[in-house]
């Protein structure tokens, strides 16, 4: 039996390294909140767990790598999924050779385009939410995601990655352009509309 | 340094006088009047007329409360925005007239930032909080990050106070409806499911308002509806506040705005803070609602950090955003 280990504790959930049917797994366990009444607490936890599992399944159908889901417990709010023994893109990004980084960014763009082709909005696309495992970029944490076909939602999704690159990988700020190259080649909708929307969002210049 | 501040963004016309004492805020006076519409919501022009009629009287009242005269005042500050144009112009005009007549320097300040700074100013332990600012028109989660006060979450449609007042109007409660809804909610027993709309760090209330109205038209118990409205909207507010705290890694939470008077909201924020091992702060009620003292205090902080304005710089800005303010007074 693997000893359980909390990998990350956020405001809404904790990520635990655990064991399931003799396999090393990751469990996302949503946290109960004492400040809200039971009716609201239980409903939020079960619907969000369900939504997240559905989004992960939808992403897989679009050909985007995500951890395999082994079990979903709506009552407890636990998603049990494959443990990816790889590296976070955030941790390897800055040490890659230029050519490798460009290639990686192109692939990130390709994956985001595939998500958006299925109207899947990830909601928190940062390099900490991507894991390179068995040569594929796996997307994790769909907790803020939704199904949405609007250009606005897709623009915001991409803009978030742009900001994440600017803050976490400031030296390689041009990387976002390579992400957009991959996106362009695989996005099935109107790419100009998306690019205009990103410019729009930059001009709006809101917080974060 | 002694500063007189004039607030006038919406219903309230307030004049406060403060001084600094070992870099904390000492409130010497905090006078105010509040415009109450006869029916319906706020009418900006009517509110502004009301403010104009009462301006001189509230200024005199603040001076007499503090036993000071205009000669003792070192600076006049006022709320530049955000707020309703006619109200902002009235407060700004009063401030300019005072400054010009008595040859005092003048500074225009951001209303939302003032709500946060007054908490830090009067509560010694409160140093670097995440502010949950809930009033009629404004609902924002604000924290200091990278040299500015940034909005980490806010309403996408109406403010929480506005949501409560609108529901109050539909069911025939007088303005402001928040305190009455709070009382009714205490007797509510049954939770009626309402839309819970948190998108990332932002919140929306209009769908919930419609659903609550439908419960009322169907004849559901008003006490149960009030209970359900409070539980749902407050849970959403606390959730985005907690997310901002986790994101910014801050260990203090501060309440501000008129809705901060609600005991249930306070209780929920306090539980959240406790479970995170964070500190919870709320200023006295008269400093939570819109007031002149907080405007005076922010004016003092800005002036002391070297900011100066000429009369021609003191234009109002109805859409003055929190993150537009250059924060020169914090390290």
Contacts between the chains, C-beta under 8 A, distances in Angstrom:
chain1	res1	chain2	res2	distance
A	10	B	246	5.9
A	11	B	239	7.8
A	11	B	242	4.7
A	11	B	243	4.8
A	11	B	245	7.2
A	11	B	246	3.8
A	11	B	247	7.9
A	12	B	239	7.9
A	12	B	243	7.3
A	33	B	235	7.9
A	33	B	238	7.9
A	33	B	239	7.7
A	33	B	272	7.2
A	33	B	275	7.7
A	34	B	271	5.2
A	34	B	275	6.2
A	35	B	235	7.0
A	35	B	238	5.3
A	35	B	267	7.9
A	35	B	268	4.2
A	35	B	269	7.5
A	35	B	271	4.2
A	35	B	272	4.8
A	35	B	275	7.7
A	36	B	231	7.0
A	36	B	235	4.0
A	36	B	238	7.3
A	36	B	268	7.2
A	37	B	191	6.3
A	37	B	231	5.3
A	37	B	235	7.7
A	39	B	191	4.4
A	39	B	193	7.5
A	40	B	191	7.4
A	40	B	196	6.8
A	40	B	231	6.2
A	40	B	232	6.5
A	40	B	235	5.3
A	43	B	193	7.4
A	43	B	196	7.9
A	44	B	196	6.6
A	123	B	200	6.4
A	124	B	200	7.9
A	144	B	200	5.5
A	206	B	151	7.6
A	206	B	323	7.8
A	207	B	150	4.6
A	207	B	151	4.6
A	207	B	152	6.8
A	207	B	323	5.3
A	208	B	150	7.1
A	208	B	152	7.5
